[in-house]
Amino acid sequence: MKQPRRLRQHRCRPRSFIGKMCASRPSGSGSSRALRCSGNWTALTREFQPCDNGQLMTRLFISYSHRDEALRAELDKHLALLRRQGVLDVWSDHRIPAGGELDAHIDAALESADVIALLVSSDFVSSEYCYGIEMKRAMERHAAGEATVLPVMLRPCDVKGAPFAKLKMVPTDARPVTKWPNQDEAFLDVVQHLRRLLESRRSTEAEEAASPPPASPPRRSSNLSLPREFTDQDRHDFVRSTFDYVREYFRESLAALGERNPGIQGRLLDQGAQSFGSIIFRNGSRIGGCRVRLGGMFKAEGISFSNHEETGENSFNEMLSVEADKHSLHMKPSFGRFDGSGGKPLSQQGVAEYLWSLLMDQIQ
């Protein structure tokens, strides 16, 4: 029986699930669902059981293509804290009992979902089951106020005119997860949006239910932060991760530069694990380039920048070294420009933006 609209969250452990794996298949014999799905389902429903702590739980259903299984698994890891905190009920396919009727489990899971996440990619859109059945029913329940649909852009694809395109997509600005320099940051962004959605739902439902009085604030100081001592390994790992971030930042920026400016083509030159080069052409003629590498003439734990992609090992125009304050690591330019940007501590993104600006100075 379909659940009443007011029972979208419960003070009990609900029948629930985490998505299913689906993909387009050619037509042939067998049921329509069997033709449209890969057979690797992750949907589970079960009888309600009392919660130990009475925590309001939200039931999440994830619809995705089996070709995006690796990305779904990463998202599942980032949902772990919400599960541990007892606010999200997420289940995987191993909970489906052997011999269970797939259609019955899938239908019950979708119909009892509070939030339906659509992991959007070209494979998702091309799947008759994901797009034609799962997404269609999800949007119907969204329109009826029975559930909330959350589209998550996994990989770049055309979604213009899709029913879910009118909804706010995540990550921020609908930037696909695979286009972020750091996919952990992309999934963190998704989880932060989901957490805000859950908090909004809980506050709405809590107004209609009795709640215990708030606990008294702790009688303690908020001044509890102590200085941290950073090891050589901490510094090494920070420089390496910053270099990897800069490399991906340049890769994406060069691609975007060419897309936005006709006649411009940017190339990233992989030069091994320790360095990379960038070169920019206008109508086939070189107009700028650079080389970024780990270390430099005097400092092993640093990042150096040269104004030409073929610069030798002992030549550079900027050197950034790793430094630490009482609580965090950052990088600091040795030379800097004459616009006030030199000498300031920079985060990983700040390093990438600063070095990109040095390259753009050549062509702007």
N, C-alpha and C positions, 0 to 999 in steps of 0.2 A: 504494500500500500504506500502511496506517495506520502511523504512526510508533510505536515502542515508548515506553512511559511514561517510561523513563529518558532519552529523547532530547528533553526539553522545552527544553533549551538546548544550544547547539552552539558548538564552536570553528571555525565556518565561517559564511559568509554564507548565510542560509537562504532557502528559498522563502517569500516573504512578501508583505505586502499592507497596506492600510489600509481596511477596511470596504467598504461598498457603500451606495448610496443607494436607498431603497425606500419604497414607499407603497402604501396600499390602492387597488385598482382594481376596478371592477365586473367581474363575470364575463362571459365571452364566448368567442370563438374563440381558438385558440393554446394554447401550453403553460401549465401552471399557474404557473410562475415568471414567464413574460412577463406574465401577467395581474396578478401581485401586485407587480411591481416597476416602478419608473419608467424603467428602461432606462439610467440613469446610474450604472453600477457603478464602485466603486473597489476592485477586488480583483485581485491579481496573484500568480501563483506562477511560480517559475523554478528552474532547476537550481542545486544548491549550488555555490558557488565558494569557494575558500580565502580566509580573512580575512588581511589584511596584518599585523594586530597580534595575532591570536589571542585577541581580546577575546570574552568570553562575551556573546552577544547574545540578547535576548528578542524573540520575534515577537509583534506586537500586531495584533489584528483589531478594527476598530471597526464596530459595527452601528448604523445611525441612519436616520432618515427624511429623505428629500430636502428636506423642509420645514425641517429644522434644519441645512441646509448651511452657513449663515453661522456658526452656533455651532460646528459641527465644524471649520470652517476656522480659527476663533480658537483652538480647542483644539490644532490641529495646529501653530500657531505656538509655543504654549507647550511643545510636545514637542520643539522644535528642539534644545535643548541636550542632551537625552538621546540624540538621534540623533547629534549631533556627538561626543559622548563614547563612541559605539560600544557602548552598552548596550541600545539599543532599535532595532528594525528596523521602520520605518513607511513605507508606500508609498501612492501616490495613483493614481487611475484612469488617468492618462496612460501608465502602464507596461503596461497591458493591450494586447497587440499587436492590430493591426487584423485582424479576422476571427477572433479568438480565441473559443473556445467559452465563453460566460459561465458556464454551470452548472459546467463542469469547473474553471474558475478559482476560482469562489466556494466550491465544495465542498472543493477542495484547500486553500484558504486557511483555511477554518474548521477543517478537520480537523488542520492542522499548527500551529494557533495555540497559543502559550504563555499569553497573556492575551487575554481577549475582553471588550472594553469595550462595554457597552450604553448608548447615549445616550438616556435615557428621557424621553419627552414624551407628550402625548396622541396625537400623530401616530404615534409609535413603537408605542404600545399598540394603536392602531386598525389598524395595518398587518398584514395577514395574514402577509406574508412576514417582516417584522422580528420580530413577536411569535410567530407560529405555527410558523415554521420555524427562523429564526436563533436566537432566544432558547431555544427548546426544545432544539435540539441543543447549544447552549452549556451549558445547565444539565446535560444528560446527561454531557458531558465534564467538567464541574466535579465532579459527583457521583462520577465514576469516578477522579478525581484526575489527569486528563490535561491539564487546563487550569484557569486561575483566571478566574472571571467577576467583572468589576468594574462594577457598575451606577453610572452617572453621571446624576444628576437634572439635566436641562437646564431643563425648564419644569414648573410645577406640574401634577400630574395624579394621579388616583386609582390607587394601586398596591397597595392592601390586598388580600392574598390572592394576589398575583402570585408566581410561583415565585422570582423574584430578590429579593422583598421581605424574605426571611429573611437575606439577605446584608447586610453593612455597606455602605451606600451613601455615595457622595461627591457633592458637597463635604461638609464637616463638618456633622453633624446632618441630613444629607440635605436641606439647604437648597438649593432649585433655583438654578442659576447665574443665571437672569434675575431672581432676587429679591435678589441681593447689590447693595449700593450701587455697587460697583465690580466689573465682570465680570472684569477682570484679576486681582483678588484671588481671585475664585471659581475661575478656571482655575489659578491658582498653587496653591490649596489642593488641587485635583484632582491636579496634577502632583506635589506633595509626597507625597500618599498613594501615587501610582503609583511614585514613586522608592523609597519605603520597601518597597513590595511587591517591586520588582525587586532591591533590596539583599538582602532576605530570601531570595529565590529563588537569587540568585547565591551567597550564603554557604552555602546547603544543597548546591547542586550542586558548589561548589568543594571541599567536604570529600571528595568522591569522585574528584576529579581532581588531578593534580599541579599545583602552583602554584610560581612562582618565589619565591625568598626576598624578604622585604620590603626595600624600599630603605632605606638608612640615613637617619635624620632629618636635615634640613638643619642645618648649623652656623651658625645666624643667630638674631638676636633676634626675638621676637614683638612688640616695641615699635617698630612701623614706621608708625603712624598719624600723619599731619601735619594741622595745622589747615587748614580749608578756607575760602576767601574766597567769600562769596555775593554775586552781582550783583543789581542792581535787578530784572533779568528773573527771576532765581531767586525772589526774594521775591514778585514779581507772580504768577508761575505757581503758587507754593505757595498763596497766598491764594485764587486763582481755583479751584484744584483742591479746596481745603478747603471753599469755599463750595458747590461742586457736590456734594461728599460729604455736607455737612450737608443740602442740599435733598433728596437721595435718602433719607437717614436719616430725615428728618421724614416723607417720603411713606410709607415702609414702616411707621414707628412709628404714624402716624395710622391706617393701615389695620388694624394689629394691635390698636390700642386699641379700635376699634369692634367687632372680632371677639370680643374677650375680655369686653367689658362691654356687656350688653344696654341699649339706650336711648341709647348713646353713638355719636355720629357725628363723625368728624374730617375736615376738608377742607384740602387744600393749595391755596392761591391763588397761581397763577403770575402774577407781576407783572413779567415781562420778565427779561432776562438778569442784571440787577443785584440783584434782590430777589424774595422770595416771602413770602407770609403763611400763617398757619395759624389755623384757627378750630375750636373744639370745641363741640358741642351735646349737651345732655342732654334727651331727649324734646322736641326742637325748640327749646329755649331755649339761648342762648349762655352758656357758663360759663367760657370762656377763649379766649385768642388771642394771637398775637404776629406780629411782622414781623422778618425777618432780611434784611439787605442788605449789599452790599459797600460798604466805606468808611463814613465818618461825618462829623461836623462838622469834626473837626480832622485826621483821618488818612485818606488815600486808600487806603493799603494796610492794610486791616483789615476786620473784620466786626462790624457793630453789631446789637444785639438790642433790640427794643421790646416792651413788654407789651401791645400792641394791634396788630391787623392793619392798622389804618388810620392809624397814627402818621405824622406828617410827616417830611420829610427831615432836619430838624435836631434831632430829639428821639430819645433812646434811653436805655435803662436799663442797658445793658452794652456795652462796646466791647472787642474783642479785637484786639491788634496783633501783627504778626509780629516775631519776634525770632530770633536765631541764637546758638548756642554754637559751639564750635570745629569741630563736625562735622555739625550738622544744624539745620534750621529747625523752629520750633514757634510756637505762638500763646499769648498770655498775656492773661488778663482784666485789665481796668483797675480794676474795682471789686470783684467777687467777693462771695460770700455770707459770712455770719458762721459758717460751719461748717468753716472751714479750707481750703476749696477755692479761694478766691480767690488770685490771684498765682502759681499754679503753672503751669509750662510744660505745654502740652497738645498732643498729637498730633491728627491729623485726626479720629480716632474720639473722642478726648477732648473736642475742641471740640463735636462733635455731641452727645455725652452730656451735656455741661455745659449747652448751650443747651436741650436737651430737658428737663432737670431744671428750668430756669427756667420753662418753660411748664407743666410738671406741678405746680409749686409753687402755681399759681393754682387748681387743682382738687382737689388732694389734702388 
